Amino acid sequence: METKDIEYLDRYEASLVDELVRLCTSFGLLDGELLASDDIDGKWKEFAPEYMAEAVPNLNPFPEAAIGWAGYIGMAVAKWWDLDWGKHHSEKYEALHGPRGFDDMDDHIMQDILGYGPGSTEAGVITRLLLACTQQAISRIRHEHIESQSIMAFHVFARTARAMFRIGAAVQLKKDGYKFRKVTLNTVDRNGRPVS
C-alpha cells in the first residue's frame, strides 16, 4: 500500500473517531474525549483477523451488524480490563460469541459480559447509541465514494471497525468511572529540590 493511501486511511479513521466521540458526547456517554488503554487496543489487534473473517460476509446483507458488533466487542474488552485484566487478558475471540456465534454476539455481550438484562434501560441506551454510531459510520463510508469490493474498500471497512471498537471501549470505560485528569508532575533538580 502506498504512503498516500495509508495517510488517507489514517485521516479517515481519526476523523471518524472524532465524529463518533461527538455523537457519544451528545448522548451523555462520553465527555468529548476518547478514553483508551494500550491493553484494550492491543486486544483489537488480536481479535481483528477473526472478526473481519466473520464480518466481511455480513457487510452487504447486514451492515449494521458487521460494523456495529465491533463496538460491542470494545465494550466487552473494556469490561474485562476493568474487572480483572490478569484473568481476562487471554480471553479468546470465541468468548464473544453467543449461542448462534457471530449472529447474536451483541446480545451475548450485553447480557453475559456487561450484565444488562434484555429490555433493561441500560441495554436500550447502549443499543441506541451503538446503532447511531453504526449509522454514522455507514453514512461516512458512503460519502467516501470508494469503489465497492476494492482493496481500499476493505481497508476503509477495517478502519471503521477499529474505530467502532475504540468507541465501544471508551463508552464502557466512562461507564466504569474512568476519566482523564490533568496531572502535575513535580520535577526536581539533581539535588532533589523542586523545580517550578
N, C-alpha and C positions, 0 to 999 in steps of 0.2 A: 504494500500500500504506500502511496506517495505521501510525502510530508504534508502537502496541501490538503489531502484527504483526511489525514489524522488531525490536522489543525481544525478543519471543518467539523469533524466529529466532536472534538474537544469543546469547541464553541457551542455546538448544538446541545450537547449534554449539559454544559454549565448553564446555558440559557433556560433549558427545560427545567432543571433543578430549581433555578430562581423562580420561574413561573409557579412551580408546584409548591414551593415554600410560601409564596404569597397567597396561594389558594388555601393552603392548610392554615395559615395565619388568619385568613378571613373566617375560617371555621372555628377559630379559637383553639386550634390543636397544635400550633407552633407559635413561636414568638419572633418570627422574622429571620430566624437563623436555622441552619441545618445542623442539628446535633449529630455527632458521628463518633465512631471509635474505629481505630485501625483493626481491632479484633473482629468487629462486626463486618467491616468492609472486606476483610480477608476471607470471611466465610462465603461472601458472594463469589469471589474468585473460585472457590472450591465447588460451589453449587451451580454456577452458571452453565457449564457444559451440559449437565443433566437437565437443568431447567430448559435451556434452549432446545434440546432434543425433543422435549415434550411440548414446549410452547409453540415452536415454529409450525407444526402441522395444524395447530389450533388457531393460527393467526387469521386466516381468511374466514373460517366459519364462526369462530368465537373470539374476536379481537379483544373484547373486554376481559376475558379470562386469560388469554395469552399474555396480555400486558399487566393486568391488574393483580394476578396472583403473585407477581414479584413483590408488590407492596406488602402482601400478607406474609411472605417469606421474611422480608425485612423486619416486620413486627415480631415474628416468631424468634428470629435470631437475637434481636434486641432483648426480648423477654428472657431467653436463655442466658444471655450475657449478664443481665441484672440478677437473675435468680442464683446462678452458681456456674460461672464460666468454667471453673475447673472440672465440673461434672459434665457440662454440656458442650464444651468446645469441640468435642469429637463426634457430635451428632452427625448422622449421615443424612443425605438428601431424602431418602425414603421415609424418614421420621416425619416429614412434612405431608406425606400422602394420607388421604382419607381412605375409607374402605373401598372407594372406586378409583383410587390412585390420584392422578392429576385432576380429574373432573370435580372432585369435591374437596380439594386441598383447602379452599377458603373456609369452608365450614369446619373442617378438622382443626385448622389453626385457630380459628375464632373460639371454638368450644374447648378443645382438648389441650391447647398450648396456652392461649391467652385467658381461658377460663370464663368467657362470656356466653351465657346461655342463649339458645335460639330465641329470637324475639325480644331479647333484652334491649333496653335503651342504649346501653353501651355498644352492643353489637350493631344496632341500627345506625348509630353515629359513625362508627368505623366503616361500615359498608357504604354509607352515603359518601363519606369522604373519599375512600379509595375509588369508588365509581366516578366521582367528579374528577379526581386526578387522572384516572384512566381515560376518561373522555377528553380531557385537556390534552393528554399525551397523543391520543389518536388524532385529534384535530391538528396538533403541531406536526405530526408525521405527514399528514395530507398536505399541509401548507409548504412542506419542503419540496414537493414535486419531484420525488425521486422515482426513477424507473422501477416499477414493481418487479420482484423476483431477481433483482440485480444483486451483485455483491455489496454495493453501497446500501441497498435497502436492508440487507441482513444486518450490516453494521449499525445502521440507524436504529433498527429494532433492538439490537443487543444493548446499545447505549440507553435506549428508552427503558428497557427492563432494569438496567442497573440504576437508573435514576429513580424508578418506582421503588426498587428495593431500599435505596438510601432514604427515600421519603418515609416509607413504612417504618424503617428503623428509627428515624428521627421522631416520628409521632409517638412510637412506643417509649422511647427514652424520655420524652417530655411527660408522658402519662405516668412513668415510673419516678418522676420527680427530678430528673436531671435538667440542668440549665447551665448556660455559660455565665461565668462570673469573672469580672476583672480582678486580676491578682497582681499585687505589687510585690515585686521581689526585692528584698533588701540586698544590696550589694555591699561588699566590704573590700577594703584595700588589703594589701599584703600583710598589714599589721593587725587585721581583724576589726578595724574601725569602720562603722557605717559610712558609706559614700552617698551623697544626695545627688 
